[in-house]
Amino acid sequence: MPSIPANSTVWRKSSQCGGNGTCVEVARLGSAKIGARDTKRGEDGPVLQFSTSDWRTFTARIKNGDLDC
Protein backbone atom coordinates (compact mmCIF):
# COMPACT_ATOMS: atom_id res chain seq x y z
CA MET A 1 0.00 0.00 0.00
CA PRO A 2 1.42 3.40 -0.90
CA SER A 3 2.39 5.61 1.98
CA ILE A 4 0.28 8.65 2.79
CA PRO A 5 2.06 11.95 3.49
CA ALA A 6 0.82 12.57 7.05
CA ASN A 7 2.11 16.11 7.47
CA SER A 8 0.51 17.52 4.32
CA THR A 9 -2.77 15.58 4.44
CA VAL A 10 -5.82 17.49 5.66
CA TRP A 11 -8.68 15.20 6.66
CA ARG A 12 -12.27 16.41 6.93
CA LYS A 13 -15.24 14.64 8.47
CA SER A 14 -18.30 13.74 6.49
CA SER A 15 -21.31 16.03 6.82
CA GLN A 16 -23.27 12.87 7.66
CA CYS A 17 -21.18 12.18 10.77
CA GLY A 18 -23.25 10.80 13.63
CA GLY A 19 -23.16 12.12 17.17
CA ASN A 20 -21.71 8.82 18.39
CA GLY A 21 -18.32 9.37 16.76
CA THR A 22 -19.00 6.99 13.89
CA CYS A 23 -17.56 9.07 11.09
CA VAL A 24 -15.82 8.83 7.76
CA GLU A 25 -13.04 11.26 6.94
CA VAL A 26 -11.82 12.10 3.46
CA ALA A 27 -8.68 13.82 2.18
CA ARG A 28 -6.94 14.62 -1.07
CA LEU A 29 -3.82 12.47 -1.34
CA GLY A 30 -1.67 14.24 -3.86
CA SER A 31 -3.14 15.42 -7.15
CA ALA A 32 -4.84 12.22 -8.33
CA LYS A 33 -6.03 10.30 -5.26
CA ILE A 34 -8.75 10.62 -2.61
CA GLY A 35 -8.44 8.82 0.72
CA ALA A 36 -11.27 7.71 3.01
CA ARG A 37 -10.88 6.37 6.54
CA ASP A 38 -12.93 5.43 9.60
CA THR A 39 -12.35 7.82 12.51
CA LYS A 40 -12.84 4.99 15.02
CA ARG A 41 -9.61 3.40 13.81
CA GLY A 42 -7.57 6.54 14.40
CA GLU A 43 -4.77 8.05 12.39
CA ASP A 44 -2.98 4.72 12.03
CA GLY A 45 -6.04 2.89 10.66
CA PRO A 46 -6.37 1.73 7.07
CA VAL A 47 -7.16 4.19 4.29
CA LEU A 48 -9.16 3.36 1.19
CA GLN A 49 -7.63 5.09 -1.81
CA PHE A 50 -9.63 6.08 -4.89
CA SER A 51 -8.67 7.77 -8.12
CA THR A 52 -10.50 11.08 -8.44
CA SER A 53 -12.65 9.60 -11.21
CA ASP A 54 -13.56 6.53 -9.12
CA TRP A 55 -14.34 8.80 -6.13
CA ARG A 56 -16.77 10.86 -8.23
CA THR A 57 -18.47 7.68 -9.44
CA PHE A 58 -18.61 6.23 -5.92
CA THR A 59 -20.15 9.35 -4.35
CA ALA A 60 -22.64 9.73 -7.23
CA ARG A 61 -23.79 6.14 -6.70
CA ILE A 62 -24.24 6.80 -2.97
CA LYS A 63 -26.29 9.94 -3.68
CA ASN A 64 -28.45 8.01 -6.18
CA GLY A 65 -29.11 5.26 -3.63
CA ASP A 66 -27.45 2.64 -5.83
CA LEU A 67 -25.50 1.21 -2.86
CA ASP A 68 -28.32 1.14 -0.28
CA CYS A 69 -28.90 -2.22 1.37
N, C-alpha and C positions, 0 to 999 in steps of 0.2 A: 504494500500500500504506500503510495507516495506520501512524503511528509508534508505537514501543513505548517506554514510559517506562523507560529504562535504570536509573535510580537506585532505583526502587521495585520492580523486577522481581527476584524470587528464583527462580533456575533450580535444578532438582534433576535429577540423573542417574537414568536408568532403573535399576531393580534388575536388569535383564538386560544391563547394560553388560559388554562383553568386556574382557579384560585387555590388549588391544591398543589401547585408546583409542577404539575405534569405539563411540560412545555416542550416545544420544538424550537430550536434556534437555527438560524440560517446565516451564512456569510459568503461573501465573494472570496474565492480562493484563486488569486491571480486573475488573469484577464479572461480565462475561458472555462472556469469551473465554479460551481456553486456547491457549498457544503451544507449538510443538515445533520443535526445531532440532537440527542435527547438530554435535556438539562439534568435529569435524575442521575445520569451516569457521570456528570462532572466534566471538567476540561480534558481529562485523560480518556474519556469514553470514545467509542468508535464514531466515525464520521462517514456518512454516505456522501459520495461525490458524484455530481451530475455535470454533464456538459451544459452550457447555457441553453442550448436547443432542447435537450432532454428535460431540463428543469421547467422550461416554458410549457412543454407538452404535459409534464406531470402535473403542474399546478392547474392547467386548463382542464385536465381530466378530473381533478378534485372538484373544481368549481362547477363542472357540469354534472357531478354526481356519478360519474362513470366508475368510481372506485368504492362506492358505498357498499356496505355488506348487507 
